[in-house]
Every structure is written in structure tokens, then in C-alpha cells.
Amino acid sequence: MLDFIRLHADDLFMAGDKMFESKVWSSLRKNFAVGSEDKNDIMFVGQRIKWKTQEKYGHYISVDQKLAVDAVEEVKIDNSLKDNAQCNPQLHTAYRSVLGQLNWLQSRAQVHLCYLQSIRQRGLLPGGTRGGRQDVHFALDGS
């Protein structure tokens, strides 16, 4: 098995064999305060990672982002607004916030779309919704 360590700010995720655990993990425990320790069912940067065993598939790792997906906010937009209409600062901020949330999700699962979405999001200049509906559509299905 390959051993690995992933660190994001104060969130650490690692896996390995017994030797890795005895050398690396025990050393980390001696030198750092460990807030919580989970095995086989963990949260790491908004993703739930589970070690599963199923008769049909054997052992496998399941990863989902359900909590992050459920947290995406909804922005109500008047359907009568044209795509080139000026929007107020509150709507503009809410719009960009949702696109940022979608970009975060993509950065964890679809990096190629995350980069393209980030570039497209630059077109959302203050005061306008230019391309906004198309950007949300792109963020959801990549087209």
C-alpha cells in the first residue's frame, strides 16, 4: 500500500500501513495537539471519506460532498430581468457568493471545470449580471 499525507490549513488526512502509523502518526501525536482522530469515516475539507466493505465490490473508498452541496445557497432572481440588466449591490454579492460556492465544490471534484469557471466568473463585473445565468448553468453541468 502507498502511504500518504494531505494537509489543508489545520485539516490533516493520512493513510498507510501499520509501519507508517507507528512511525509517522506516533511522531505527530508527540509533537502536535490532535483535536480529533477518526478512522474509516472522516470529513476532510468538506468531503466525507468512508472505508467500506460490500459483498459485491469488496473493500473500497467512498467520497462525497453532500454536506457542501446541501450548503449551497439559493439566490432568487426576477425572471423578467434581462441578462444585461443592472443589479443592485446585494444581488451582485449574492450572485458571486453562489458562484464561489460552486467553484469550491468543483475544485474538490472537477478541477478542469473549476479553472474555466473562475475565468468566466471574472466577467461578472459590479452592477451587471452579464452572462450570469450562463455561468450558473456552466457551473452546474460544465457546458
PyRosetta script that sets phi, psi and omega in degrees:
from pyrosetta import init, pose_from_sequence

init()
pose = pose_from_sequence("MLDFIRLHADDLFMAGDKMFESKVWSSLRKNFAVGSEDKNDIMFVGQRIKWKTQEKYGHYISVDQKLAVDAVEEVKIDNSLKDNAQCNPQLHTAYRSVLGQLNWLQSRAQVHLCYLQSIRQRGLLPGGTRGGRQDVHFALDGS")
pose.set_psi(1, 147.2)
pose.set_omega(1, 173.9)
pose.set_phi(2, -87.7)
pose.set_psi(2, 138.3)
pose.set_omega(2, 175.7)
pose.set_phi(3, -93.8)
pose.set_psi(3, 149.1)
pose.set_omega(3, 176.7)
pose.set_phi(4, -152.1)
pose.set_psi(4, 156.6)
pose.set_omega(4, 175.0)
pose.set_phi(5, -133.6)
pose.set_psi(5, 131.8)
pose.set_omega(5, 174.0)
pose.set_phi(6, -124.1)
pose.set_psi(6, 130.5)
pose.set_omega(6, -179.3)
pose.set_phi(7, -127.6)
pose.set_psi(7, 130.4)
pose.set_omega(7, 174.6)
pose.set_phi(8, -135.4)
pose.set_psi(8, 109.7)
pose.set_omega(8, -176.3)
pose.set_phi(9, 54.1)
pose.set_psi(9, -110.4)
pose.set_omega(9, 179.7)
pose.set_phi(10, -108.2)
pose.set_psi(10, 18.8)
pose.set_omega(10, -178.4)
pose.set_phi(11, -109.1)
pose.set_psi(11, 116.7)
pose.set_omega(11, -177.2)
pose.set_phi(12, -115.0)
pose.set_psi(12, 134.6)
pose.set_omega(12, 177.4)
pose.set_phi(13, -133.1)
pose.set_psi(13, 126.0)
pose.set_omega(13, 179.2)
pose.set_phi(14, -148.0)
pose.set_psi(14, 157.7)
pose.set_omega(14, 178.5)
pose.set_phi(15, -151.3)
pose.set_psi(15, 151.6)
pose.set_omega(15, 178.8)
pose.set_phi(16, 176.8)
pose.set_psi(16, -175.4)
pose.set_omega(16, -179.2)
pose.set_phi(17, -82.8)
pose.set_psi(17, -176.4)
pose.set_omega(17, -176.6)
pose.set_phi(18, -62.3)
pose.set_psi(18, -38.0)
pose.set_omega(18, 179.6)
pose.set_phi(19, -64.8)
pose.set_psi(19, -43.6)
pose.set_omega(19, 177.3)
pose.set_phi(20, -59.3)
pose.set_psi(20, -44.9)
pose.set_omega(20, -179.7)
pose.set_phi(21, -62.1)
pose.set_psi(21, -44.6)
pose.set_omega(21, -177.0)
pose.set_phi(22, -69.7)
pose.set_psi(22, -36.0)
pose.set_omega(22, -178.5)
pose.set_phi(23, -84.3)
pose.set_psi(23, -54.4)
pose.set_omega(23, -172.6)
pose.set_phi(24, -78.4)
pose.set_psi(24, -53.1)
pose.set_omega(24, -174.8)
pose.set_phi(25, -64.5)
pose.set_psi(25, -41.8)
pose.set_omega(25, 179.9)
pose.set_phi(26, -64.8)
pose.set_psi(26, -35.3)
pose.set_omega(26, 177.4)
pose.set_phi(27, -66.9)
pose.set_psi(27, -41.8)
pose.set_omega(27, 177.8)
pose.set_phi(28, -62.8)
pose.set_psi(28, -41.5)
pose.set_omega(28, 179.3)
pose.set_phi(29, -61.8)
pose.set_psi(29, -36.3)
pose.set_omega(29, 179.8)
pose.set_phi(30, -69.0)
pose.set_psi(30, -35.4)
pose.set_omega(30, -171.3)
pose.set_phi(31, -100.6)
pose.set_psi(31, -14.1)
pose.set_omega(31, -176.6)
pose.set_phi(32, -136.5)
pose.set_psi(32, 150.4)
pose.set_omega(32, 174.3)
pose.set_phi(33, -77.4)
pose.set_psi(33, 127.1)
pose.set_omega(33, 179.9)
pose.set_phi(34, -101.6)
pose.set_psi(34, 116.8)
pose.set_omega(34, -178.3)
pose.set_phi(35, -70.7)
pose.set_psi(35, -49.7)
pose.set_omega(35, 177.8)
pose.set_phi(36, -151.9)
pose.set_psi(36, 155.6)
pose.set_omega(36, -177.4)
pose.set_phi(37, -136.5)
pose.set_psi(37, 123.1)
pose.set_omega(37, -179.4)
pose.set_phi(38, -125.4)
pose.set_psi(38, 150.7)
pose.set_omega(38, 175.7)
pose.set_phi(39, -130.5)
pose.set_psi(39, 141.1)
pose.set_omega(39, 173.0)
pose.set_phi(40, 70.3)
pose.set_psi(40, -10.5)
pose.set_omega(40, 176.8)
pose.set_phi(41, -155.6)
pose.set_psi(41, 96.3)
pose.set_omega(41, -173.6)
pose.set_phi(42, -129.9)
pose.set_psi(42, 161.6)
pose.set_omega(42, 170.2)
pose.set_phi(43, -110.7)
pose.set_psi(43, 129.6)
pose.set_omega(43, 177.1)
pose.set_phi(44, -137.8)
pose.set_psi(44, 118.9)
pose.set_omega(44, -177.3)
pose.set_phi(45, 41.1)
pose.set_psi(45, 49.0)
pose.set_omega(45, 175.1)
pose.set_phi(46, 83.9)
pose.set_psi(46, 2.3)
pose.set_omega(46, 178.6)
pose.set_phi(47, -111.0)
pose.set_psi(47, 135.5)
pose.set_omega(47, 174.0)
pose.set_phi(48, -91.3)
pose.set_psi(48, 125.5)
pose.set_omega(48, -178.4)
pose.set_phi(49, -119.3)
pose.set_psi(49, 123.8)
pose.set_omega(49, -177.1)
pose.set_phi(50, -127.2)
pose.set_psi(50, 138.6)
pose.set_omega(50, 170.7)
pose.set_phi(51, -91.0)
pose.set_psi(51, 122.1)
pose.set_omega(51, -175.3)
pose.set_phi(52, -125.2)
pose.set_psi(52, 154.7)
pose.set_omega(52, 173.8)
pose.set_phi(53, -128.5)
pose.set_psi(53, 128.2)
pose.set_omega(53, -179.6)
pose.set_phi(54, -137.7)
pose.set_psi(54, 139.4)
pose.set_omega(54, -177.3)
pose.set_phi(55, -56.4)
pose.set_psi(55, -42.3)
pose.set_omega(55, -176.2)
pose.set_phi(56, -71.0)
pose.set_psi(56, -41.3)
pose.set_omega(56, -173.5)
pose.set_phi(57, -106.0)
pose.set_psi(57, -11.7)
pose.set_omega(57, -175.4)
pose.set_phi(58, 78.3)
pose.set_psi(58, -147.8)
pose.set_omega(58, -179.9)
pose.set_phi(59, -84.4)
pose.set_psi(59, 137.7)
pose.set_omega(59, 176.3)
pose.set_phi(60, -158.4)
pose.set_psi(60, 166.2)
pose.set_omega(60, 179.2)
pose.set_phi(61, -109.2)
pose.set_psi(61, 130.2)
pose.set_omega(61, 178.4)
pose.set_phi(62, -108.8)
pose.set_psi(62, 134.5)
pose.set_omega(62, 178.6)
pose.set_phi(63, -128.7)
pose.set_psi(63, 131.2)
pose.set_omega(63, 174.7)
pose.set_phi(64, -142.5)
pose.set_psi(64, 163.9)
pose.set_omega(64, -179.7)
pose.set_phi(65, -122.2)
pose.set_psi(65, 28.9)
pose.set_omega(65, -173.6)
pose.set_phi(66, -53.2)
pose.set_psi(66, -45.2)
pose.set_omega(66, -178.8)
pose.set_phi(67, -62.1)
pose.set_psi(67, -41.8)
pose.set_omega(67, 179.5)
pose.set_phi(68, -68.7)
pose.set_psi(68, -37.6)
pose.set_omega(68, 178.0)
pose.set_phi(69, -65.7)
pose.set_psi(69, -43.9)
pose.set_omega(69, -180.0)
pose.set_phi(70, -64.3)
pose.set_psi(70, -24.4)
pose.set_omega(70, -177.4)
pose.set_phi(71, -83.9)
pose.set_psi(71, -9.1)
pose.set_omega(71, -179.9)
pose.set_phi(72, -64.1)
pose.set_psi(72, 128.7)
pose.set_omega(72, -177.0)
pose.set_phi(73, -80.4)
pose.set_psi(73, 156.5)
pose.set_omega(73, 175.4)
pose.set_phi(74, -104.8)
pose.set_psi(74, 135.7)
pose.set_omega(74, 176.5)
pose.set_phi(75, -113.0)
pose.set_psi(75, 121.1)
pose.set_omega(75, 178.0)
pose.set_phi(76, -82.7)
pose.set_psi(76, 125.0)
pose.set_omega(76, 179.8)
pose.set_phi(77, -124.1)
pose.set_psi(77, 131.2)
pose.set_omega(77, 178.5)
pose.set_phi(78, -60.9)
pose.set_psi(78, 120.7)
pose.set_omega(78, -178.1)
pose.set_phi(79, -62.8)
pose.set_psi(79, -19.1)
pose.set_omega(79, -179.3)
pose.set_phi(80, -80.0)
pose.set_psi(80, -11.6)
pose.set_omega(80, 178.4)
pose.set_phi(81, -67.3)
pose.set_psi(81, 135.2)
pose.set_omega(81, 174.4)
pose.set_phi(82, -79.6)
pose.set_psi(82, 156.0)
pose.set_omega(82, -179.7)
pose.set_phi(83, -61.6)
pose.set_psi(83, -26.4)
pose.set_omega(83, -179.0)
pose.set_phi(84, -97.0)
pose.set_psi(84, 11.4)
pose.set_omega(84, -179.4)
pose.set_phi(85, -71.1)
pose.set_psi(85, 148.6)
pose.set_omega(85, 174.2)
pose.set_phi(86, -76.2)
pose.set_psi(86, 139.1)
pose.set_omega(86, 176.7)
pose.set_phi(87, -118.6)
pose.set_psi(87, 158.1)
pose.set_omega(87, -178.8)
pose.set_phi(88, -74.7)
pose.set_psi(88, 163.9)
pose.set_omega(88, -177.3)
pose.set_phi(89, -58.6)
pose.set_psi(89, -35.4)
pose.set_omega(89, -179.7)
pose.set_phi(90, -65.8)
pose.set_psi(90, -44.1)
pose.set_omega(90, 179.0)
pose.set_phi(91, -65.8)
pose.set_psi(91, -41.1)
pose.set_omega(91, 178.8)
pose.set_phi(92, -60.4)
pose.set_psi(92, -44.8)
pose.set_omega(92, 179.5)
pose.set_phi(93, -64.0)
pose.set_psi(93, -43.8)
pose.set_omega(93, 179.9)
pose.set_phi(94, -63.2)
pose.set_psi(94, -41.4)
pose.set_omega(94, 179.8)
pose.set_phi(95, -60.2)
pose.set_psi(95, -49.2)
pose.set_omega(95, -179.5)
pose.set_phi(96, -66.3)
pose.set_psi(96, -33.5)
pose.set_omega(96, 178.5)
pose.set_phi(97, -62.5)
pose.set_psi(97, -45.9)
pose.set_omega(97, 178.9)
pose.set_phi(98, -63.2)
pose.set_psi(98, -43.8)
pose.set_omega(98, 178.2)
pose.set_phi(99, -61.9)
pose.set_psi(99, -36.9)
pose.set_omega(99, 176.1)
pose.set_phi(100, -64.2)
pose.set_psi(100, -40.9)
pose.set_omega(100, 177.6)
pose.set_phi(101, -63.6)
pose.set_psi(101, -42.6)
pose.set_omega(101, 178.2)
pose.set_phi(102, -65.3)
pose.set_psi(102, -37.9)
pose.set_omega(102, 178.7)
pose.set_phi(103, -64.4)
pose.set_psi(103, -39.5)
pose.set_omega(103, 177.1)
pose.set_phi(104, -59.8)
pose.set_psi(104, -46.5)
pose.set_omega(104, 178.8)
pose.set_phi(105, -60.0)
pose.set_psi(105, -44.5)
pose.set_omega(105, -179.5)
pose.set_phi(106, -64.6)
pose.set_psi(106, -35.3)
pose.set_omega(106, -178.3)
pose.set_phi(107, -65.2)
pose.set_psi(107, -19.8)
pose.set_omega(107, 178.7)
pose.set_phi(108, -92.4)
pose.set_psi(108, -20.2)
pose.set_omega(108, -173.4)
pose.set_phi(109, -129.6)
pose.set_psi(109, -32.4)
pose.set_omega(109, -174.6)
pose.set_phi(110, -135.8)
pose.set_psi(110, 73.5)
pose.set_omega(110, -173.5)
pose.set_phi(111, -57.9)
pose.set_psi(111, -37.6)
pose.set_omega(111, -179.9)
pose.set_phi(112, -60.6)
pose.set_psi(112, -37.8)
pose.set_omega(112, 177.7)
pose.set_phi(113, -74.9)
pose.set_psi(113, -33.3)
pose.set_omega(113, 179.8)
pose.set_phi(114, -59.0)
pose.set_psi(114, -45.2)
pose.set_omega(114, -179.4)
pose.set_phi(115, -63.2)
pose.set_psi(115, -47.3)
pose.set_omega(115, 179.6)
pose.set_phi(116, -64.0)
pose.set_psi(116, -40.8)
pose.set_omega(116, 179.5)
pose.set_phi(117, -64.0)
pose.set_psi(117, -39.6)
pose.set_omega(117, 179.2)
pose.set_phi(118, -61.1)
pose.set_psi(118, -42.2)
pose.set_omega(118, 178.1)
pose.set_phi(119, -65.8)
pose.set_psi(119, -43.9)
pose.set_omega(119, 179.6)
pose.set_phi(120, -65.0)
pose.set_psi(120, -34.7)
pose.set_omega(120, -177.6)
pose.set_phi(121, -65.4)
pose.set_psi(121, -24.6)
pose.set_omega(121, 177.8)
pose.set_phi(122, -62.5)
pose.set_psi(122, -20.3)
pose.set_omega(122, 178.1)
pose.set_phi(123, -74.0)
pose.set_psi(123, -12.6)
pose.set_omega(123, 178.6)
pose.set_phi(124, -82.7)
pose.set_psi(124, 83.2)
pose.set_omega(124, -178.5)
pose.set_phi(125, -81.2)
pose.set_psi(125, 152.8)
pose.set_omega(125, -179.8)
pose.set_phi(126, -52.5)
pose.set_psi(126, 135.2)
pose.set_omega(126, 175.0)
pose.set_phi(127, 93.3)
pose.set_psi(127, -12.4)
pose.set_omega(127, -177.3)
pose.set_phi(128, -128.7)
pose.set_psi(128, 166.2)
pose.set_omega(128, 176.3)
pose.set_phi(129, -113.7)
pose.set_psi(129, 19.8)
pose.set_omega(129, -173.7)
pose.set_phi(130, -44.0)
pose.set_psi(130, 113.9)
pose.set_omega(130, 177.0)
pose.set_phi(131, 72.6)
pose.set_psi(131, 6.1)
pose.set_omega(131, -173.6)
pose.set_phi(132, -58.3)
pose.set_psi(132, -46.3)
pose.set_omega(132, -179.8)
pose.set_phi(133, -64.4)
pose.set_psi(133, -39.4)
pose.set_omega(133, 178.0)
pose.set_phi(134, -65.7)
pose.set_psi(134, -36.6)
pose.set_omega(134, 179.1)
pose.set_phi(135, -64.5)
pose.set_psi(135, -42.1)
pose.set_omega(135, 178.3)
pose.set_phi(136, -65.2)
pose.set_psi(136, -43.2)
pose.set_omega(136, 177.2)
pose.set_phi(137, -58.2)
pose.set_psi(137, -46.0)
pose.set_omega(137, 179.4)
pose.set_phi(138, -61.3)
pose.set_psi(138, -43.0)
pose.set_omega(138, -177.4)
pose.set_phi(139, -63.5)
pose.set_psi(139, -31.8)
pose.set_omega(139, -178.0)
pose.set_phi(140, -82.0)
pose.set_psi(140, -36.8)
pose.set_omega(140, -176.6)
pose.set_phi(141, -129.1)
pose.set_psi(141, -0.6)
pose.set_omega(141, 173.7)
pose.set_phi(142, 79.3)
pose.set_psi(142, 11.6)
pose.set_omega(142, -179.3)
pose.set_phi(143, -107.3)
pose.dump_pdb("model.pdb")
